[in-house]
Amino acid sequence: MKKTIKLLPLLITFLLAACGDKIEPGATQAEQQSITGLPLTVIATQAVPGQDLFIGSIESSDRGVLAARIDGRVGRLAVKVGEAVKAGQLLLTIEQNTVNDRLAEAQGGREAAAARLDLAEKTYQRYARLAKAEAVTPQELDRVTAEREQARQNFQAASAGVAQARTGAAYNQVTAPYAGTIAEQLVKSGSTVMPGTPLLVIERSGIPQARIAVPEALVGQIALGETMQLEIPALQRTISGTVSEVQPVSDPATRSFGVKLSLPADATLTPGLFVRAHRPAAIGSALLVPMSALIQRGQLTGVYVVEANILHFRLVTTGAQLGDQVEILSGLSAGETIVSGDVQRARSGARVEE
C-alpha cells in the first residue's frame, strides 16, 4: 500500500506531460444575436402647447357656518355630518343658560305693568267723570293723567322686554336656514359655547362649484368667463368650468389666491372631491417619444436606445401625454436613436441590422 501511494504523484505528472501538447487551449464565445426590421426614431425637441395646472376641490355654491347666539352648553345634536336637512329643521339645542329665566322674569314684569296700567286707566276714567261734575280740581286730573301715561310707557317697555327674552330663548334651538347638507360638525354634545362660537357648517343644496388655488404670479391673468377643463380623478371624469369669481386678496400662507368656477347644470358632484384644473398657456418645448416605444416593467418605464448598433434598455421618467406621444422628463437626450415600435422583439445587447 505504501509503494502505491508513493508512485501516484509520479503517474499523474507523467500523464500531464504526455497530454499537454495535444490539448489546444481556447475560449468558447456565444454568437451575438442580430435583430432586423426594428423601426428606429431619432428623437428631437418639439414645440408643444403649454398648460397651467391648478388643484382645488368641489364645494357647494353656498356654504355657511352656523354660530351660537347665546352662551350655554350644547345639548342634543339632532343631525350628523353628511345628513341632508330641510329649511327650519332642528339641528341642535343649547342648554344650561339663563334665557328661560329671563323670559319668565320679563313675562312677570309685563303682567305687573299690565295690572298697573289697568289700575291707572280706571283711576283716570273715574277722575274724568268727577272733573265734569267739578268734584276734583284740574290739578288732580292732570296728576292721574300723567300716572296713566307713565303706566302705559312702562307696559310698552315690559312688552319689549318679553319680545327680546323670547328671541333669546329661541336661540336655544339652532335650525337650518335653508335646505342643504351638514358638511362639518364643529362642537360636541356638552361643549361650552359663547355668542359667536361656530357650531356647524351647512352647504346649500343645488349646483356645486369648483374652487382652485392659483399662484399669485398669475394675478391679473385669470379673467371672468374664462373656461378651464376640470379633471376629477376619483370619478375618472373631465368637465368644463367657467371662472365666476376671482378673489382679489392672496393668501399669505400659500402665496395663492382663490378662483371659483361655475359648473354645468347637470354636474352632480359631491362637495369635497379633489379636482385638477387645466388652462392653456404659452407654447413650450418638450422631448417627445411615441407611446409605442415605452416598455413597462412593474412600476418602471424604459425604452431601447441604439448605441453603435447595439440595443441598450434605459429607464426614463415620463410626463404629460400628448396624443400618441408622451413627454420624456429624464433619461433621454435629443439626437439619440430609440426603438419606436415592435419593442417586444428587442433585446438588450442585441445588434440592430437593417
C-alpha positions, 0 to 999 in steps of 0.5 A: 500500500505504501509503494502505491501511494508513493508512485501516484504523484509520479503517474499523474505528472507523467500523464500531464506531460504526455497530454499537454501538447495535444490539448489546444487551449481556447475560449468558447464565445456565444454568437451575438444575436442580430435583430432586423426590421426594428423601426428606429426614431431619432428623437428631437425637441418639439414645440408643444402647447403649454398648460397651467395646472391648478388643484382645488376641490368641489364645494357647494355654491353656498356654504355657511357656518352656523354660530351660537347666539347665546352662551350655554352648553350644547345639548342634543345634536339632532343631525350628523355630518353628511345628513341632508336637512330641510329649511327650519329643521332642528339641528341642535339645542343649547342648554344650561343658560339663563334665557328661560329665566329671563323670559319668565322674569320679563313675562312677570314684569309685563303682567305687573305693568299690565295690572298697573296700567289697568289700575291707572286707566280706571283711576283716570276714567273715574277722575274724568267723570268727577272733573265734569261734575267739578268734584276734583280740581284740574290739578288732580286730573292732570296728576292721574293723567300723567300716572296713566301715561307713565303706566302705559310707557312702562307696559310698552317697555315690559312688552319689549322686554318679553319680545327680546327674552323670547328671541333669546330663548329661541336661540336655544334651538339652532335650525337650518336656514335653508335646505342643504347638507351638514358638511362639518360638525364643529362642537360636541354634545356638552361643549361650552359655547359663547355668542359667536362660537361656530357650531356647524357648517351647512352647504346649500343644496343645488349646483356645486362649484369648483374652487382652485388655488392659483399662484399669485404670479398669475394675478391679473391673468385669470379673467371672468368667463374664462373656461378651464377643463376640470379633471376629477380623478376619483370619478375618472371624469373631465368637465368644463368650468367657467371662472365666476369669481376671482378673489382679489386678496392672496393668501399669505400662507400659500402665496395663492389666491382663490378662483371659483368656477361655475359648473354645468347644470347637470354636474352632480358632484359631491362637495369635497372631491379633489379636482385638477384644473387645466388652462392653456398657456404659452407654447413650450418645448418638450422631448417627445417619444411615441407611446409605442416605444415605452416598455413597462416593467412593474412600476418602471418605464424604459425604452431601447436606445441604439448605441453603435448598433447595439440595443441598450434598455434605459429607464426614463421618467415620463410626463404629460401625454400628448396624443400618441406621444408622451413627454420624456422628463429624464433619461433621454437626450435629443439626437439619440436613436430609440426603438419606436415600435415592435419593442417586444422583439428587442433585446438588450445587447442585441445588434440592430441590422437593417 
